[in-house]
C-alpha cells in the first residue's frame, strides 16, 4: 500500500508540474503558440507523457485554467471568511478580479481565460468546461448575496440573477483592464462594479477619494 501511495503522489506531483508549466506558457505565448512539446520540455518530460496525462491540447488548456483558478479561489475564500460584511466581500471580489495586486501585474489567469473563451466558441468540449468554470464563479457571488439576505443586511433579491449580471460585468471590466484600456483603468473598473452592485442590491456605497500625489 505504501509503494502504491507513493506512486500516486509522484504522479500527482508530475501532473501539477505540467499544469503549472502549461499555465505559464499559455499566459506568456497564447494557446495557439503553445505546443505539447513546449510543456514537456519545460518540465523535462516527453511529449508522450504529457499526452498520457491530458490526451489533447484542449484538455490541457482547461485543466491548466482549473489549476490556475485554485489559487484564486483559495485567496478569495480566505478573504471572504475574514468578514461577514457583504459590501466588503463584494469589494474583495472586484479587487481580486479587476485590480492588479502590483503595479505591473497582469494576472496570467486572464490570458488563460481569453484563450478558453476563444476555444469554447468553436469546440463543444471546451464550451462544456467553460460553463463549469464560470458557474463556480457565479456561485461564489450568489453565496455572498444569500448570506447577506440571511443576515438581514439587504432585502430579498434574486441572488442568482444578480450573480449572472455581476460576473458578466466583472468579466468585461477585467478584459479592459488586462488589455490596458486607457479609459477603463482599475480604479474606474472598481467604481463601476461597486456602483452597479449598490444599485442592484440596495445599499449605499461611495467611491473612496483619490489619494493626492
Steps between C-alpha positions, in 0.01 A plus 500: 500500500785737585669450163171556317426816698848633424449431131171687500659795680783515247252483211291781652810712550608438141156595374502821702841589356360461150197713583718772651720499189201503266337789687820705487567427131144572387501826698833598340443390141130430455331168438568489127874547548534245780577143399484180699874471434559840662327388820693173499830680451434739789443217748763266357253240375409345168207630292356148521483526878312832482255343254465201735385730781277736302420343164451817297625856495147630566479290815838629609370858461190446712690304765771768513232760558345290777844469659555875473157577644570294813727772637239765416222320684725417793585870538138603449368249755752619759416866446124441496526308826669796666182713497124454498435839338351454155637832377854409606462155349383638165778757511747215551369309198520810282856573608611141447351507150562850367781651704855364449667434833821671390558787261633289213294188556275362229377173654578199282152368569357773277705375206382146565139617506542688171618182332234287665223729376644494148523120496158455660340696216596224254548184705205338685719319754677820599164679509377248758805559719455877467146471636624305802776751578273801459232343718743465787570875478129589490429267792755683713336836423150361563605355837626841614157646420307213663705539818419871507127432460508241777685742731249778428763721336283543190144417402391208288649501149563240232855398593548285191385775263734751664789252487459450124493874433779587744731224378446604138574864592821402679607284206457793263674748727790266571555455126532876456739527794708205380529655153611830648204700371578867578131571573432205730779500757478287820360789705217566255428127464472471878272803521268380222468152650426623851248758379321227307493276807370782721222588254402136449504392865386822665790608717692826527848518357731792441817487297809550718665833441806494280823541685708804420825454319 
